[in-house]
Amino acid sequence: MAELVCLLGLNSEKNCTGHLSTSEGKEFVVSCIGKSLVLQELDDRHDQIFLRGHASQICALATGSKYIASGEVGSKSSDESPIWIWDAESLEKKLILTGLHSRVLVLQFSPDGKRVLAIDSHGKLIFWDLEYGEIVIAAHIEGEVFDFCWVPTPQESRHPTYRFCVSFDFKIEMWVLEFDLRLNQYRITKVPMVKGPKSFARRNFSRLAAFPDCIVAGSASNELFLFTLPKLLLKRTIPGVCRHRVEALLPINDDSVLVGSGDGTLSRFLIRHNDLYLQDEIRLKFPIVSLAPAYSDNLYCLTKQNELLLINQDNLTDQRHITGGENGELIDVRFFGNSNEHIITLSRSGALSIHSLEDYSLSVRFEIQESCTCMYAEEDSRIICVGCDSGTFHVFQFTNAELKKLWRVSSAHKQGVTAIFLAEKFLITGGGDGAVRFWSKQSQSFRFQPPAFHSRAVRDIAVDCQKPHLFHFCSDDRTIVTYNMKSEKVKDRKQILNGCFFGISQRRKEDYELVSVVSDGRTLVWDCDYVDPVKSVSDPEKLSLNAVDVSPCGQFAVIGGESALIYVLNLSTMEALSTCVAHSSPVQKVRWTPDGKQFVAVSQDSSISIWNWYADLAVAELGEKH
């Protein structure tokens, strides 16, 4: 039986971070990772709670005193993009709200917490009542929506009046939702902004922040604007507040606003007499993506490097790192040989990261700054080798919590390095052209190249568990080749008629069979004494499988692929013991920890899932089924 213990990653969109304070006095940061909502206690990285149920990636989040709301991108199998409402105390699902049909851009609770408003990418706006789940009002916004904010409004009647501002297509409008007693329903009144002089150029108002008597807007052209209410009259323009667009605005009390920019500048402005006065300013290491309220006098700041900071709003230099994520699509994960101490991950964009498996913290990160394809790591020397699309491969060493670049080889393969492996005496690379080459582990020198036995890209390399002079290669040309280093000849060749091999792994016990995954969704088990597979099983959805790894005990195999699911197979019966759901995009690689008690998966959605594996429970549960 598999149990999800940790999900590492962050959604780097502006509406995907929130805060929840429980009645027990615990403080949780709420974030979206793939199809899951993750509640992580601020003082304990290991204390994570997962809320799952969405069919596609979560792209919008709202937190309130009573409820949590989450909205999704929308799945291919359905034209709906439902809003899920969760009870903030019990963390149980309360409602599923329907009516939107594309990616949710805006999701916010009303100021009184009794209703929720959402806007999708097609401009459809729906306002729901949370008690009964009914639609209060629906409307359409003509244009691409950039931002939304509630305007503080005194509540005096039984049917409250709501005001909000929305920016779209070079415009800002204030919408007033008032209850019409004559019609017994809410109606909408719109107030357009008043620009002032005719020479006022068109602006994209990227961010909004509302106050009782004014609206502050930030633009993509690095400006701040102040509009007075209720007529949205432009009163003040401040040019050049940053060097790369205003990315986030966060109102503080009723008289200050925090401005986060694309150049990493975080500023606090005081609002007085329809004007803005700079009070404090700092520069962070990376561009700011979003700002969100936290607890007490703190706020969350998400940077472009997927780093989440807790910052004191009164002292911007008082900062604390909360969690971090990966940049871009993750393509590989490794361990240092038989060591359980660290997880090594590689992203397509070239971010090589090492995480501690003890507390899941980031130990070190190195930006290779080119598109990467594969990776391998060795325990004794702590050497990491990385292959790239350009045909280059890099060699690093991890010592004293630092990654040191030792050397690199340019143009190792004409069509990119697609597979890489560290053997006892050699560094082995496979290329997009099907070539396999052996290199020195101590220097950049080329040793030799066997006669060509693949005609297309080499996808995976494995050394034989029994005979270390045998190497197994799988390729897009539908073959698995076993090469004998001693005789310098091909010892065995396995072939299929359909699909391409994407990964291989070998059982370490019993018959030492090879387990492979294929692009048509099949998992095939091969014995060296037979031409055809001795066992096989197909993915229920017939989608491509990208990765396979056999457990250290040789009894189980963990598999991941395009369905974003992770399967654990019993290799004796080829039955799925567990189907694991955590990611929203294809799983690129899966690995068992060297002790076989956990497995780790990485996905295109930039997330890392870590699972506990209870082998005895899984086998017992399978026995009960039979």
Backbone torsions as a table, in degrees:
resi	resn	phi	psi	omega
1	MET	NA	136.7	-179.1
2	ALA	-105.2	141.8	179.0
3	GLU	-132.9	125.2	178.1
4	LEU	-72.3	119.8	-178.4
5	VAL	-106.5	-26.3	179.9
6	CYS	-157.3	140.4	175.7
7	LEU	-125.2	112.8	-178.1
8	LEU	-100.5	135.7	179.0
9	GLY	144.4	170.0	177.8
10	LEU	-147.2	144.5	170.6
11	ASN	-87.5	118.7	-173.0
12	SER	-85.7	28.3	176.0
13	GLU	-95.0	162.6	-168.4
14	LYS	-72.7	-24.2	-175.3
15	ASN	-107.0	31.9	-171.5
16	CYS	-120.2	23.1	176.4
17	THR	-136.8	136.1	178.6
18	GLY	-149.8	-179.5	-178.8
19	HIS	-133.7	144.8	178.5
20	LEU	-134.8	125.7	174.2
21	SER	-107.1	125.9	-177.3
22	THR	-94.1	165.8	178.5
23	SER	-67.8	-17.7	178.5
24	GLU	-84.6	1.0	178.8
25	GLY	87.7	8.8	179.0
26	LYS	-87.4	146.6	178.1
27	GLU	-114.0	124.1	-178.1
28	PHE	-118.8	138.4	166.9
29	VAL	-91.8	131.8	-178.0
30	VAL	-107.6	128.1	-179.2
31	SER	-140.2	163.3	179.2
32	CYS	-105.6	124.9	175.4
33	ILE	-132.2	109.0	-178.2
34	GLY	63.8	-126.1	179.7
35	LYS	-94.4	8.1	-174.2
36	SER	-116.0	147.6	164.8
37	LEU	-93.9	129.6	-178.2
38	VAL	-115.9	122.1	175.7
39	LEU	-104.4	114.3	-178.5
40	GLN	-117.1	125.9	178.7
41	GLU	-66.4	138.0	-174.7
42	LEU	-63.5	-32.6	-175.4
43	ASP	-98.8	2.2	-178.0
44	ASP	-147.3	104.1	-177.6
45	ARG	-62.4	-28.3	-177.4
46	HIS	-78.1	-16.8	-177.4
47	ASP	-88.6	90.4	178.3
48	GLN	-120.4	139.6	176.0
49	ILE	-119.2	133.4	-176.3
50	PHE	-111.6	129.0	173.9
51	LEU	-111.4	115.6	-174.0
52	ARG	-128.5	153.3	-179.6
53	GLY	162.1	-21.3	-179.2
54	HIS	-67.7	146.4	-180.0
55	ALA	-87.5	-15.9	178.6
56	SER	-141.6	-179.6	-174.7
57	GLN	-60.9	135.5	176.6
58	ILE	-78.8	129.9	-176.1
59	CYS	-125.4	-1.7	179.4
60	ALA	-148.2	145.1	-174.4
61	LEU	-145.4	141.9	173.3
62	ALA	-140.9	137.5	178.1
63	THR	-121.6	138.8	177.2
64	GLY	-133.4	-175.2	-179.2
65	SER	-71.9	-29.4	-177.5
66	LYS	-110.3	-28.0	-172.0
67	TYR	-135.3	161.2	168.4
68	ILE	-121.9	135.7	178.4
69	ALA	-119.8	142.3	178.4
70	SER	-139.0	138.2	179.3
71	GLY	-123.1	154.2	-172.3
72	GLU	-121.7	171.9	179.5
73	VAL	-70.5	-35.7	-174.7
74	GLY	108.5	137.3	-175.5
75	SER	-96.6	160.6	179.3
76	LYS	-69.3	-27.9	-176.1
77	SER	-83.3	-9.0	-177.6
78	SER	-140.9	148.0	177.3
79	ASP	-92.4	9.4	179.8
80	GLU	-98.1	147.0	170.6
81	SER	-123.5	80.7	-172.0
82	PRO	-69.8	153.8	173.0
83	ILE	-103.3	125.3	177.5
84	TRP	-99.0	133.0	177.0
85	ILE	-111.9	125.4	-178.5
86	TRP	-114.7	142.1	175.3
87	ASP	-72.6	127.1	-174.6
88	ALA	-70.7	-20.9	-178.5
89	GLU	-91.3	-53.0	-177.9
90	SER	-86.1	-16.5	-177.2
91	LEU	61.3	25.9	175.5
92	GLU	-94.3	151.6	176.4
93	LYS	-66.6	131.7	179.2
94	LYS	-105.6	-47.4	-175.7
95	LEU	-143.6	153.9	165.8
96	ILE	-122.2	115.8	-175.4
97	LEU	-100.3	128.2	-178.1
98	THR	-116.5	166.6	179.0
99	GLY	136.7	-23.0	177.1
100	LEU	-91.8	150.3	-173.3
101	HIS	-128.1	9.7	176.5
102	SER	-150.6	-175.4	-174.9
103	ARG	-51.6	131.0	179.1
104	VAL	-79.0	119.4	-179.6
105	LEU	-95.3	-40.0	-176.6
106	VAL	-125.6	134.7	176.5
107	LEU	-148.2	113.4	-178.1
108	GLN	-147.4	143.0	172.1
109	PHE	-77.2	149.6	175.7
110	SER	-67.1	159.1	-178.0
111	PRO	-56.5	-29.7	179.5
112	ASP	-88.1	-3.1	177.0
113	GLY	74.7	5.8	-176.8
114	LYS	-92.8	-13.9	-177.2
115	ARG	-138.7	166.1	178.6
116	VAL	-136.0	142.0	-178.9
117	LEU	-120.8	140.0	178.2
118	ALA	-139.8	148.7	176.8
119	ILE	-131.9	133.8	178.8
120	ASP	-100.3	178.4	-174.0
121	SER	-69.6	-13.7	175.8
122	HIS	-91.8	3.6	178.1
123	GLY	87.1	6.5	179.0
124	LYS	-77.1	128.4	-179.4
125	LEU	-115.4	130.0	177.5
126	ILE	-132.2	137.5	179.5
127	PHE	-118.6	113.9	-175.9
128	TRP	-106.0	150.2	169.7
129	ASP	-89.4	130.7	-174.0
130	LEU	-82.6	-15.9	-179.6
131	GLU	-74.4	-42.1	-176.5
132	TYR	-114.6	-8.8	-178.4
133	GLY	74.9	19.6	-177.8
134	GLU	-91.1	152.1	176.2
135	ILE	-78.3	122.8	178.1
136	VAL	-80.7	-45.1	178.7
137	ILE	-158.1	149.5	177.1
138	ALA	-132.7	144.0	-178.7
139	ALA	-151.8	178.5	180.0
140	HIS	-133.8	136.1	178.1
141	ILE	-103.1	125.7	-176.0
142	GLU	-85.8	84.1	177.8
143	GLY	145.9	170.5	179.6
144	GLU	-74.3	123.0	-177.2
145	VAL	-83.5	130.7	179.0
146	PHE	-102.0	-44.2	-178.9
147	ASP	-157.8	169.1	-174.3
148	PHE	-149.9	145.0	173.0
149	CYS	-154.8	144.2	174.6
150	TRP	-77.4	143.5	176.2
151	VAL	-101.6	124.8	179.6
152	PRO	-54.6	129.2	-176.6
153	THR	-137.2	127.7	176.6
154	PRO	-62.2	136.8	-179.6
155	GLN	-108.9	117.2	-176.9
156	GLU	-124.4	-21.1	-174.7
157	SER	-104.6	171.1	178.1
158	ARG	-68.1	-31.4	176.0
159	HIS	-106.6	99.0	-173.5
160	PRO	-65.2	151.0	174.3
161	THR	-96.5	135.6	179.9
162	TYR	-116.8	140.2	174.7
163	ARG	-127.8	138.5	173.8
164	PHE	-147.1	158.7	176.2
165	CYS	-113.3	143.8	178.9
166	VAL	-135.7	137.1	178.4
167	SER	-109.2	134.5	-179.5
168	PHE	-162.5	142.9	173.1
169	ASP	42.2	60.4	176.1
170	PHE	63.5	19.6	-177.9
171	LYS	-132.9	159.0	167.1
172	ILE	-128.4	133.5	175.5
173	GLU	-129.1	145.1	170.9
174	MET	-104.4	126.7	178.5
175	TRP	-105.2	133.7	177.6
176	VAL	-113.8	121.5	177.6
177	LEU	-102.8	108.0	-178.9
178	GLU	-118.4	146.3	179.0
179	PHE	-85.7	125.8	179.4
180	ASP	-97.2	109.7	-177.6
181	LEU	-65.7	-30.1	-178.5
182	ARG	-68.7	-39.9	179.8
183	LEU	-93.0	-10.8	-178.7
184	ASN	58.0	42.5	177.7
185	GLN	-161.0	166.5	178.0
186	TYR	-79.7	147.4	174.6
187	ARG	-131.9	159.9	-174.0
188	ILE	-109.7	135.1	170.6
189	THR	-123.2	133.3	-177.5
190	LYS	-110.5	138.0	177.3
191	VAL	-120.2	111.5	178.9
192	PRO	-79.0	159.8	179.7
193	MET	-77.2	153.1	175.9
194	VAL	-106.6	114.4	-170.5
195	LYS	-78.4	-26.3	-175.4
196	GLY	99.7	-130.6	-175.8
197	PRO	-64.1	153.1	-178.5
198	LYS	-67.2	-21.5	-178.7
199	SER	-76.6	-3.8	-178.2
200	PHE	-64.1	118.4	-176.6
201	ALA	-74.5	157.6	177.8
202	ARG	-69.8	137.9	-179.0
203	ARG	-128.5	149.0	167.0
204	ASN	-92.4	107.7	-179.0
205	PHE	-83.9	96.2	-170.5
206	SER	-75.6	-29.6	-176.6
207	ARG	-141.4	150.0	-178.7
208	LEU	-132.1	148.4	171.4
209	ALA	-142.9	134.5	-173.1
210	ALA	-111.4	145.1	175.9
211	PHE	-133.0	167.4	-176.4
212	PRO	-55.6	-33.3	-175.5
213	ASP	-123.5	6.9	-179.9
214	CYS	-159.0	166.0	174.7
215	ILE	-122.7	132.1	174.0
216	VAL	-106.6	130.5	-179.3
217	ALA	-124.5	142.7	173.9
218	GLY	-112.2	149.5	-175.0
219	SER	-118.7	165.6	176.3
220	ALA	-72.6	-11.6	178.9
221	SER	-100.4	27.1	170.0
222	ASN	68.5	33.4	-177.7
223	GLU	-120.9	158.0	170.5
224	LEU	-116.5	141.0	178.9
225	PHE	-127.9	145.2	175.2
226	LEU	-120.7	122.2	177.7
227	PHE	-113.1	132.5	178.9
228	THR	-85.7	151.4	177.4
229	LEU	-104.5	152.0	11.9
230	PRO	-94.9	1.7	-172.0
231	LYS	-96.3	1.4	-177.7
232	LEU	52.9	52.9	-180.0
233	LEU	-93.8	125.1	-179.6
234	LEU	-67.3	122.0	-178.0
235	LYS	-113.6	-30.0	-173.5
236	ARG	-148.7	138.6	175.3
237	THR	-127.9	128.3	177.4
238	ILE	-119.3	107.4	179.9
239	PRO	-81.8	159.8	171.6
240	GLY	62.7	36.8	178.9
241	VAL	-73.4	-15.4	177.0
242	CYS	-155.9	-178.1	-178.5
243	ARG	-106.2	-9.6	-178.2
244	HIS	-148.3	80.6	175.7
245	ARG	48.2	151.0	175.1
246	VAL	-82.7	117.5	-175.8
247	GLU	-99.1	-23.8	-175.7
248	ALA	-154.0	142.3	172.3
249	LEU	-130.2	136.6	179.1
250	LEU	-137.9	115.4	178.6
251	PRO	-69.5	138.3	177.5
252	ILE	-119.3	118.0	-175.2
253	ASN	54.7	-139.0	-180.0
254	ASP	-115.6	9.8	-173.0
255	ASP	-139.4	7.1	-178.8
256	SER	-141.6	156.0	177.2
257	VAL	-139.2	137.5	175.2
258	LEU	-97.0	135.2	-177.3
259	VAL	-119.2	120.8	175.4
260	GLY	-108.9	136.0	-173.4
261	SER	-124.0	167.8	-178.0
262	GLY	-73.5	-7.9	175.8
263	ASP	-100.4	8.5	178.3
264	GLY	90.3	3.6	179.9
265	THR	-79.7	130.8	174.3
266	LEU	-118.7	117.5	-174.5
267	SER	-123.2	149.9	172.9
268	ARG	-118.8	124.5	-179.6
269	PHE	-112.7	140.7	174.7
270	LEU	-96.3	135.8	179.7
271	ILE	-102.5	117.4	179.5
272	ARG	-143.7	129.9	173.3
273	HIS	51.7	49.9	178.5
274	ASN	56.5	37.7	177.7
275	ASP	-143.8	164.8	-178.2
276	LEU	-119.8	131.0	-177.8
277	TYR	-125.8	125.7	-179.7
278	LEU	-70.3	125.7	179.9
279	GLN	-104.6	-42.0	-175.1
280	ASP	-152.4	150.6	-179.5
281	GLU	-154.9	135.8	175.3
282	ILE	-134.0	166.3	177.9
283	ARG	-122.1	120.9	175.6
284	LEU	-85.9	167.4	-177.1
285	LYS	-69.8	-29.8	-173.0
286	PHE	-129.3	158.4	178.1
287	PRO	-57.9	145.9	-179.7
288	ILE	-89.1	135.6	178.6
289	VAL	-100.5	-45.6	-177.5
290	SER	-155.1	159.0	173.3
291	LEU	-125.6	140.0	-179.6
292	ALA	-144.3	145.4	179.2
293	PRO	-68.4	142.9	175.4
294	ALA	-113.6	-135.2	-179.6
295	TYR	-107.9	158.3	178.4
296	SER	53.3	-125.6	-178.3
297	ASP	-104.7	31.6	-177.1
298	ASN	-113.4	161.3	177.8
299	LEU	-141.1	159.4	175.5
300	TYR	-98.3	137.2	176.7
301	CYS	-126.1	119.1	179.0
302	LEU	-102.8	126.8	-178.8
303	THR	-101.4	169.0	-178.4
304	LYS	-67.2	-20.7	175.7
305	GLN	-82.7	14.5	-179.1
306	ASN	58.0	41.4	175.8
307	GLU	-108.6	126.9	-179.7
308	LEU	-103.8	120.8	-177.7
309	LEU	-112.2	146.5	170.7
310	LEU	-104.2	118.8	-173.0
311	ILE	-123.1	138.0	175.1
312	ASN	-76.2	123.3	-175.4
313	GLN	-68.8	-22.0	179.0
314	ASP	-89.6	-21.6	178.0
315	ASN	-136.5	94.0	-170.9
316	LEU	-65.9	-16.4	177.4
317	THR	-82.0	-11.5	178.0
318	ASP	-83.6	95.2	-172.9
319	GLN	-125.7	151.4	178.5
320	ARG	-142.3	130.1	177.6
321	HIS	-75.6	126.8	-179.1
322	ILE	-99.1	-54.8	-179.8
323	THR	-159.8	172.2	-179.9
324	GLY	-144.8	164.4	178.5
325	GLY	-135.3	-177.4	-179.6
326	GLU	-99.3	155.7	178.3
327	ASN	-99.1	118.5	175.4
328	GLY	80.9	-176.6	-175.1
329	GLU	-67.2	125.9	176.5
330	LEU	-84.8	134.9	-173.6
331	ILE	-120.2	-15.9	-178.2
332	ASP	-155.8	155.1	176.5
333	VAL	-144.3	140.6	-177.5
334	ARG	-145.3	168.4	170.2
335	PHE	-124.3	160.0	174.4
336	PHE	-78.8	86.4	178.1
337	GLY	57.4	-120.3	-178.1
338	ASN	-95.5	15.3	-179.4
339	SER	-92.7	131.9	176.9
340	ASN	-92.0	6.6	-168.5
341	GLU	-72.6	-40.1	-173.5
342	HIS	-130.8	152.0	169.7
343	ILE	-109.1	132.5	178.1
344	ILE	-111.3	128.6	178.8
345	THR	-125.6	153.6	179.1
346	LEU	-133.5	133.8	177.8
347	SER	-103.7	158.1	179.3
348	ARG	-58.1	-35.6	-177.3
349	SER	-76.7	-7.5	175.4
350	GLY	105.4	15.9	177.6
351	ALA	-87.9	114.1	177.8
352	LEU	-100.8	114.7	-172.9
353	SER	-122.2	144.7	175.7
354	ILE	-123.7	121.4	-179.2
355	HIS	-110.9	145.9	173.1
356	SER	-78.5	129.3	178.7
357	LEU	-77.2	-13.0	-179.2
358	GLU	-75.7	-49.1	-178.4
359	ASP	-123.5	7.0	176.4
360	TYR	64.5	15.7	179.7
361	SER	-80.0	156.1	178.6
362	LEU	-81.5	120.2	179.5
363	SER	-83.2	-46.2	-179.1
364	VAL	-160.9	153.0	176.0
365	ARG	-139.2	138.4	179.2
366	PHE	-128.5	130.4	179.1
367	GLU	-94.8	111.2	-179.2
368	ILE	-75.6	-25.4	174.5
369	GLN	65.6	34.9	165.9
370	GLU	-156.5	161.3	-175.3
371	SER	-68.3	125.8	-175.2
372	CYS	-108.5	159.5	-175.2
373	THR	-129.2	-32.0	-172.4
374	CYS	-157.5	168.1	-175.0
375	MET	-158.1	153.9	171.3
376	TYR	-148.3	151.6	-178.9
377	ALA	-135.4	147.3	-179.0
378	GLU	-119.6	143.7	-172.2
379	GLU	-75.4	-55.4	-168.9
380	ASP	-60.5	-52.2	-177.2
381	SER	-89.0	-7.7	-175.6
382	ARG	54.7	43.0	178.3
383	ILE	-90.2	137.4	174.8
384	ILE	-123.1	128.4	175.6
385	CYS	-116.9	139.6	-174.2
386	VAL	-129.1	129.5	176.6
387	GLY	-99.8	150.5	-173.8
388	CYS	-128.8	159.9	178.7
389	ASP	-61.8	-28.4	-176.8
390	SER	-73.4	-10.3	-175.0
391	GLY	97.5	-1.5	178.4
392	THR	-88.7	149.0	165.9
393	PHE	-129.5	145.3	-176.3
394	HIS	-113.8	148.0	177.3
395	VAL	-124.0	126.5	-178.6
396	PHE	-122.7	162.4	172.7
397	GLN	-132.0	132.7	-179.8
398	PHE	-99.5	109.0	178.7
399	THR	-139.7	139.9	176.5
400	ASN	51.9	45.1	178.1
401	ALA	60.1	25.5	177.8
402	GLU	-132.1	147.8	174.5
403	LEU	-100.8	119.3	-179.7
404	LYS	-110.2	128.1	178.8
405	LYS	-81.6	119.5	-177.5
406	LEU	-86.1	-55.2	-179.7
407	TRP	-166.1	174.1	177.1
408	ARG	-148.4	157.8	176.1
409	VAL	-122.8	119.5	177.9
410	SER	-87.6	149.5	177.1
411	SER	54.9	42.6	175.8
412	ALA	-68.0	-33.1	176.2
413	HIS	-141.1	143.0	-176.7
414	LYS	-67.6	-37.9	-176.2
415	GLN	-107.1	31.2	175.8
416	GLY	91.4	153.8	175.0
417	VAL	-88.7	115.6	-175.7
418	THR	-104.8	-14.0	177.0
419	ALA	-151.7	146.7	-177.4
420	ILE	-147.1	147.1	-175.0
421	PHE	-153.4	144.5	175.4
422	LEU	-109.5	110.8	176.5
423	ALA	-94.9	-174.3	-177.0
424	GLU	-63.4	-39.5	-175.9
425	LYS	-117.7	-15.1	-173.1
426	PHE	-131.8	157.8	165.1
427	LEU	-102.5	124.8	-174.1
428	ILE	-112.7	133.8	177.4
429	THR	-124.6	147.5	172.2
430	GLY	-119.5	140.6	-174.3
431	GLY	-111.8	170.2	177.9
432	GLY	-67.5	-17.4	178.5
433	ASP	-91.8	2.6	179.3
434	GLY	91.4	-5.3	-178.3
435	ALA	-74.9	146.4	174.8
436	VAL	-119.7	130.0	-176.4
437	ARG	-131.9	145.6	-179.7
438	PHE	-111.0	132.4	-176.2
439	TRP	-126.4	159.6	174.9
440	SER	-69.8	141.7	177.6
441	LYS	-80.6	-17.8	-175.2
442	GLN	-97.5	-17.2	-176.7
443	SER	-148.6	-171.8	-177.8
444	GLN	-89.1	8.0	-170.3
445	SER	-77.7	140.0	176.6
446	PHE	-83.3	136.2	-178.9
447	ARG	-99.9	-63.8	179.3
448	PHE	-164.1	166.8	178.0
449	GLN	-131.1	121.7	178.4
450	PRO	-66.4	161.7	173.5
451	PRO	-56.6	143.8	-175.1
452	ALA	-60.0	123.6	175.0
453	PHE	-122.8	1.0	172.2
454	HIS	-125.7	144.4	179.8
455	SER	-106.1	-9.1	178.4
456	ARG	-134.6	-175.7	-171.7
457	ALA	-56.9	135.1	174.0
458	VAL	-81.1	127.3	-173.3
459	ARG	-102.0	-28.9	-177.4
460	ASP	-155.8	151.9	179.9
461	ILE	-132.8	136.9	178.0
462	ALA	-142.9	143.4	174.9
463	VAL	-92.6	145.2	-178.7
464	ASP	-67.9	136.3	-177.4
465	CYS	-68.8	-30.6	-178.6
466	GLN	-91.2	-43.8	-173.8
467	LYS	-121.7	99.9	-174.2
468	PRO	-67.0	-6.4	176.0
469	HIS	-88.6	-1.3	176.1
470	LEU	-101.8	134.0	178.4
471	PHE	-125.1	139.6	-179.0
472	HIS	-109.5	132.9	179.8
473	PHE	-127.1	135.7	172.5
474	CYS	-118.9	151.5	-170.0
475	SER	-144.4	165.9	174.6
476	ASP	-68.4	-11.1	-180.0
477	ASP	-84.5	14.7	173.3
478	ARG	73.2	23.8	179.3
479	THR	-126.8	151.6	166.8
480	ILE	-116.0	123.7	-176.6
481	VAL	-115.1	133.3	173.1
482	THR	-105.1	119.8	-175.1
483	TYR	-109.3	131.9	179.9
484	ASN	-96.6	114.4	-178.2
485	MET	-69.3	-32.3	-177.4
486	LYS	-68.9	-48.4	-178.8
487	SER	-88.8	-9.7	-178.1
488	GLU	56.1	42.2	178.4
489	LYS	-137.0	159.9	174.4
490	VAL	-75.7	122.0	-177.7
491	LYS	-87.8	-35.5	-175.6
492	ASP	-152.8	153.8	178.1
493	ARG	-143.8	127.0	175.2
494	LYS	-112.5	144.0	-175.6
495	GLN	-142.2	146.2	175.0
496	ILE	-122.4	160.7	-177.9
497	LEU	-88.6	-30.8	-175.7
498	ASN	-128.3	148.0	176.5
499	GLY	84.9	176.5	178.0
500	CYS	-128.5	144.6	175.7
501	PHE	-76.3	131.6	178.6
502	PHE	-113.2	-14.9	-179.8
503	GLY	-167.0	149.5	176.1
504	ILE	-137.2	152.9	174.9
505	SER	-153.5	157.2	-175.1
506	GLN	-120.8	140.5	174.1
507	ARG	-69.1	138.6	-176.7
508	ARG	-95.9	3.7	179.7
509	LYS	-141.4	177.2	179.3
510	GLU	57.2	-117.2	-173.5
511	ASP	-90.9	3.4	179.8
512	TYR	51.8	46.6	-178.3
513	GLU	-74.9	154.9	174.1
514	LEU	-91.8	134.1	176.2
515	VAL	-112.0	127.0	-177.4
516	SER	-127.6	154.1	174.6
517	VAL	-119.2	146.8	-170.9
518	VAL	-124.2	155.4	-176.7
519	SER	-66.7	-16.1	178.4
520	ASP	-93.5	10.2	174.7
521	GLY	94.1	7.3	-179.6
522	ARG	-92.7	146.3	168.4
523	THR	-112.8	120.1	-174.0
524	LEU	-117.2	138.1	177.0
525	VAL	-112.0	129.4	-174.3
526	TRP	-117.5	140.4	173.3
527	ASP	-114.7	137.8	-175.8
528	CYS	-63.1	-19.2	-177.8
529	ASP	-88.4	-5.3	-176.1
530	TYR	-125.9	146.9	-179.9
531	VAL	-76.2	-42.5	-176.4
532	ASP	-95.7	163.1	177.4
533	PRO	-61.5	141.1	178.7
534	VAL	-86.0	-20.8	177.2
535	LYS	-147.1	152.4	176.9
536	SER	-157.5	155.2	174.7
537	VAL	-153.0	148.2	-177.5
538	SER	-112.0	148.2	173.9
539	ASP	-64.2	134.4	-178.4
540	PRO	-55.9	-33.0	-178.0
541	GLU	-93.6	0.3	179.6
542	LYS	59.1	27.1	178.0
543	LEU	-92.6	159.7	-176.1
544	SER	-61.4	141.3	172.4
545	LEU	-104.0	132.0	-172.0
546	ASN	-103.2	-24.3	-171.2
547	ALA	-152.2	149.9	176.6
548	VAL	-146.7	145.6	174.0
549	ASP	-148.0	129.4	179.8
550	VAL	-88.3	137.4	-177.6
551	SER	-64.9	155.7	179.4
552	PRO	-56.4	-30.1	179.2
553	CYS	-78.8	-12.3	178.6
554	GLY	80.6	2.7	-174.9
555	GLN	-92.9	-26.6	-173.2
556	PHE	-125.3	157.9	172.8
557	ALA	-133.9	133.7	175.4
558	VAL	-102.4	136.1	-171.1
559	ILE	-134.7	139.9	176.7
560	GLY	-137.9	154.2	-178.5
561	GLY	-164.0	-156.3	-172.9
562	GLU	-66.0	-22.5	-178.8
563	SER	-73.6	-7.1	-176.9
564	ALA	70.9	5.4	177.1
565	LEU	-95.3	158.1	175.5
566	ILE	-120.4	129.2	179.9
567	TYR	-113.6	143.6	170.3
568	VAL	-114.9	118.0	-177.1
569	LEU	-101.9	144.1	166.7
570	ASN	-85.9	113.6	-173.2
571	LEU	-70.5	-14.9	177.1
572	SER	-75.9	-39.4	-176.6
573	THR	-110.9	-11.5	-176.2
574	MET	61.9	26.6	175.9
575	GLU	-95.8	146.0	177.9
576	ALA	-78.2	116.3	178.4
577	LEU	-81.9	-32.8	179.5
578	SER	-145.4	142.9	170.2
579	THR	-118.3	115.7	-170.0
580	CYS	-106.9	130.7	-178.6
581	VAL	-116.7	121.0	176.3
582	ALA	-151.5	-32.2	-171.6
583	HIS	-101.5	161.0	179.3
584	SER	-110.8	-6.7	179.4
585	SER	-130.2	168.0	-177.4
586	PRO	-51.6	139.6	175.1
587	VAL	-81.4	125.5	-174.7
588	GLN	-92.0	-39.3	-179.1
589	LYS	-147.8	148.1	175.6
590	VAL	-132.8	143.2	178.5
591	ARG	-144.1	140.5	169.1
592	TRP	-80.7	145.7	169.2
593	THR	-67.7	152.8	-177.0
594	PRO	-57.4	-26.0	178.6
595	ASP	-86.8	-5.9	176.4
596	GLY	75.9	8.6	-177.5
597	LYS	-91.7	-14.5	179.3
598	GLN	-141.8	163.2	167.8
599	PHE	-138.1	156.3	-173.6
600	VAL	-127.4	140.9	177.5
601	ALA	-130.9	146.7	174.4
602	VAL	-124.6	150.8	-170.4
603	SER	-134.8	165.8	174.4
604	GLN	-65.0	-18.9	179.3
605	ASP	-82.9	14.8	175.5
606	SER	70.2	17.8	-177.9
607	SER	-109.8	154.3	177.3
608	ILE	-120.3	123.2	177.1
609	SER	-108.7	135.7	-179.5
610	ILE	-119.6	125.9	-172.7
611	TRP	-122.3	136.8	168.0
612	ASN	-81.2	141.5	179.2
613	TRP	-120.4	118.8	178.8
614	TYR	-105.5	91.0	-173.3
615	ALA	-62.9	-43.2	-177.1
616	ASP	-62.3	-42.1	179.7
617	LEU	-65.4	-39.3	-178.5
618	ALA	-65.0	-44.1	-179.7
619	VAL	-67.4	-39.4	178.5
620	ALA	-64.7	-40.5	179.4
621	GLU	-65.0	-38.6	177.8
622	LEU	-65.6	-38.2	178.1
623	GLY	-63.5	-37.4	178.5
624	GLU	-65.7	-36.0	179.9
625	LYS	-64.4	-36.0	-178.1
626	HIS	-83.7	NA	NA
